[in-house]
Amino acid sequence: MTQAPTPTADTLRRLVRTLLKESSKDRAGTAAGPDVRPVAEGGEHSTWWVGTRHVLRLAPDREATARQRREVRLRDLVRPHVPLAVPASVAHGEWAPGLTYTLDTRITGGTTGGHDVSAVGEDDLAGLLTGLREVPARQAEALGVPRTAPRSLEALRRMAVHAAERLGKADEFDPARMNQLTPPAAAQLAAQPGTAVLVHHDLRTEHLVVSADGRVRGVLDWTGAAVGDPAEDIAGLALAVGSPAAVRAATLAGYGARPCLRGLWLARCDSVMRLAGRIEGRDDTPLPLLRSQLRHAWEAILLERVTELREDCQDTGDDDVTAP
């Protein structure tokens, strides 16, 4: 495979100057061109701030190029359905042979790492989950969005149990907490047939734009979107904003106890396994972030008082648990 060229600041400025025509179109620019600087957060893409109003993202390889081309079209499909801002591409093309770029509008705000999500922000997240469910799955698949099978919670549970034991030896986690998810419970929380929807599939801290008042203003990076298990987005929110807020948002969006609890346990297993991978040197994600995700995922929720699924529950997943 040919090594992709490394973009330099001068190369980027020339590209941006061509795209924006005149540096005066971005007030942060100078006579030498607009101010271009790398974005610190996120590692999958080469991402650069362009002045104060744009973001330039370069696909580093052919696989990322395919995802980025799909993303530009998918965002146009998603935008009418969700109440949050979705970046718009003001220009896109190739920055090197076979490798694409997109120059996007910048959504003003911080991230969930810098601002807490308020109660009204949870309504915003509920609107996001509701809107994603309304996006026609067939139209998304026609754009090339893949359909993914639900993960086995039982298989994930087994791996997380072993990871928790290793974290216990490192004094990072009490492995007994994994006993809350028994094999029968994992089987009960299996994904139900016919519930696949469009999922963002990467609702991480840096992809949720949050204002200082706790409102969720936008959602970034749609390259990982898939038609699949809605519990994956609930799990992502649990890691990013905490399990109580994630479950409240999902409940407001009309999801019943089964997908909420499934999302909760996907997040908990993932958080244990990711931190174990970092402790053992198999992951370079910053430790503070992984510890924060672990803490968020293991926050207790009221729904955990409900322990038994009804034998006659419906496949919709709504109201599918009963109190002990």
WODAZI-V40678 format. One record per helix or strand. SS is the DSSP state (h for helix, s for strand). FROM is the first residue (numbers start at 1). TO is the last residue. If there is no record, write none. Layout:
ss = <SS,SS>
from = <FROM,FROM>
to = <TO,TO>
This chain:
ss = <h,h,s,s,s,s,s,h,s,s,s,s,h,h,s,h,h,h,s,h,s,s,s,h,h,h,h,h,s,s>
from = <9,23,30,33,36,46,54,62,85,89,99,110,119,137,147,153,175,183,197,205,208,216,226,231,243,257,287,302,308,321>
to = <20,25,30,33,38,50,58,79,86,96,105,111,134,142,147,169,180,188,199,207,210,219,228,241,252,279,297,305,309,322>
